[in-house]
Amino acid sequence: MQTQVPLSVVNSLVSGHMENPSSVLGPHTIDYCGQTATAIRSYLPEAQSAWVIDSAGQRRTMRRLHPAGFFEAICDPVVDEPIRAEEDGDPTTRSSAHSRYRIQMADKTGELREVNDPYAAPSILTDFDRYLLGEGRHYQLYERLGAQVRTIDGQAGVNFAVWAPNARTVQIVGDFNGWDGRQHTARIHPHLGIWELFIPGAKVGDRYKFRLLTEHGEWVDKSDPVGFAAELPPLTASIVADLTVHSWQDEEWMEQRAAQDPLHTPMNVFEVHLGSWMKGPGRPHGWLDYRDLAKRLAEYCHRMNFTHVELMPVSEHPFSGSWGYQAVGYFAPTSRHGSPEDFMYFVDYMHQNGIGVIVDWVPAHFPKDGHGLARFDGTALYEHADPRQGEHPDWGTMIFNYGRNEVRNFLIGNALFWLDKYHIDGLRVDAVASMLYLDYSRESGDWVPNQYGGRENLEAIDFLRDFNIAVHEQFPGAITAAEESTAWPGVSRPTYDGGLGFTYKWNMGWMNDTLSYMRHEPIHRKYHQNELTFSLIYAFTENFVLPLSHDEVVHGKGSLISQMPGDMWQKFANLRLLYSYMWTHPGKNLLFMGGEFGQWNEWDSEAGPDWILLDFDTHRGVQQLVSDLNKLVIKNPSLHELDFSGDGFEWVDCQNAEDSVLIYLRKGLDDAPPILVCCNFTPVIRKDYRIGVPQSGYWKEIFNSDSEAYGGSNMGNYPGRESTGVGHHMRPDSIQVDLPPLAVTIFRLENDA
């Protein structure tokens, strides 16, 4: 009895070079001696003998056709109920007729083992999946690609699928096959470029990679682009994970989030690098796990009255020194702090304790590491082939090809993945400016203009709009924030109004101008008053976040307090002044860890904040000030309800540059009492300073950054001031106050006259 498979095809199969092994392996209808029969073929390198066991339990010997382990059995064409995938309530069936059967094999020791045939399993992709993937609109691609735990015909296993359209063949290698992929060469969906195979017996915790044969005849091992977990770097394998195991307890938080308008609610953001925020003895590099971090960070945020944490990128990254901004595992929380379930616990615990979780997301570029996305199938797949478009000159990284449907699908699906599977509350998008401009950080001649000859990256613009639309439509209440450092118009305006659709934009202009002003010696500040007042000219053109982020305390800039001028007392007073001005300026607030207690050293991602400084009253004072400012914003609607409207702000005096004084009102909706903010940017005490107020009555002093509780001189106006009936600052009434040195005093109208 001769096989119908040519020897050349068998040799190609056992050598691992066959492009489409499913054309040979698995069940195939053949004409055998003039009758229709089923040929069942398997490649079993470890087997000495093999048998087919059909649905009736009948055992049929498979002939060994090649010493490397190629077996075949010719069976009667018995058609049973199609095999079904049972794991997700949306079963798929194999389109061609086949029988239910198992393969029994005996290894060299004679031990028997039964498995399902990978090539008899139905595809996980439905017709609708194929349509959406072809359109580049399958935003739940993480439910189909990668390593999906499935049960087929009672056999547990894992379905592997990867997009690699230019590979000649793709093997799945891992713990389940001794890293020999010859027996697990994937099937291809030709029109999609997706390779897929169900491997019975593969399980959660197994390590794996995709082994690709490129069009140049080279074999490369790649981590899974949609892998849910990864080995601890410097190891690079992906790990099979089940993302359904966590029992979420944050229903109340999620319901409240969906019902709130993030533009009108208080938002005090604590930016954190999980690897260095707090260390633990006896752990690799001192890294705490996600569960320990959740408990410590939630307690700290409560004490400090932060409403949100913003995590520097948690996606898996090979180089710790990149702080996560050079990601490889876009769908995998870094294993430095634990498993995917551990990170779910982190988010869940933060939500149960009333703290939102924002994650830094990096769709602008990715590293060149050999196991990652770069030249994934031997070609420029995720990136542009032309280095003028596909390589970032500053960071030595690759730039995504936003004009490719599958790449946009990958990135938008990834964004939604974090919101869906991990209940993340928002994404801060890194380096948006580098995405918007084709000539970003490039010399003339080193960039390719768009189709109209301009410098705007039209594909990236479309991508960002699609991303924002998808996030806001599918996850009400979730936020997106752009780190965008140019004057690009409408970053935080709706897409239907011509904007990019972000919820917020980081106000980099405010940050640069304010820090520049604060670095001046107070005696010189009167010549730079416009550096403070300029931000109010454009403050309401976008929904701004005021950031004092990690970027302001690295690369030789020094810590915030070290950037302040003067002697020791003045440095602390200036820092308290900076924070008080920032928290009362229109916009949401973000502060990087360590800044909240006056960290002296520049941030070191290996060492983290110097918590020992809290042994000193001065640093504890700064910490208490930040906590009280956060609470002040939360408790006073006038300090958060109209952050993005000119109706929420009013200058009282912005022209007294000689005294370096700024005075302004913050207002809220409805009957929220107005807030009067008085800033003195010099160490000179201004006694009996008259300030015009919009309403007569009692103005209670509700905050003073010069309070002795914060380490100040305790010069102030406690408990408050009654208006005098004397008009001033073009207002019908006024109060007389003492302006403490290098300080902010805040008053709230307590009653109407």
Secondary structure, 3 states (H helix, E strand, C coil): CCCCCCHHHHHHHHHCCCCCHHHCCEEEEEEECCEEEEEEEEECCCCCEEEEEECCCCEEECEEEECCCEEEEEECCCCCCCCCECCCCCCCCCCCCCCCEEEEEECCCCCEEEECCHHHCCCCCCHHHHHHHHHCCCCCHHHCCEEEEEEECCEEEEEEEEECCCCCEEEEEEHHHCCCHHHCECEEECCCCEEEEEEECCCCCCEEEEEEECCCCCEEEECCCCCCEECCCCCCCEECCCCCCCCCCCHHHHHHHHHCCCCCCCCEEEEECHHHHCCCCCCHHHCCCHHHHHHHHHHHHHHHCCCEEEECCCEECCCHHHCCCCCCEEEEECHHHCCHHHHHHHHHHHHHCCCEEEEEECCCCECCCCCCCCCCCCCCCCECCCHHHHEECCCCEECECCCCHHHHHHHHHHHHHHHHHCCCCEEEECCHHHHHECCCCCCCCCCCCCCCCCCECHHHHHHHHHHHHHHHHHCCCCEEEECCCCCCCCCCCCHHHCCCCCCEEECHHHHHHHHHHHHCCHHHHHHCCHHHHCHHHHCCCCCEEEEECHHHHCCCCCCHHHHCCCCHHHHHHHHHHHHHHHHHCCCEEEEECCHHHCCCCCCCCCCCCCHHHHHCHHHHHHHHHHHHHHHHHHHCHHHCCCCCCHHHEEEEECCCCCCCEEEEEECCCCCCCCEEEEEECCCCCEEEEEEEECCCCEEEEEEECCCHHHCCCCCCCCCEEECCCCCECCECEEEEEEECCCEEEEEEECCCC
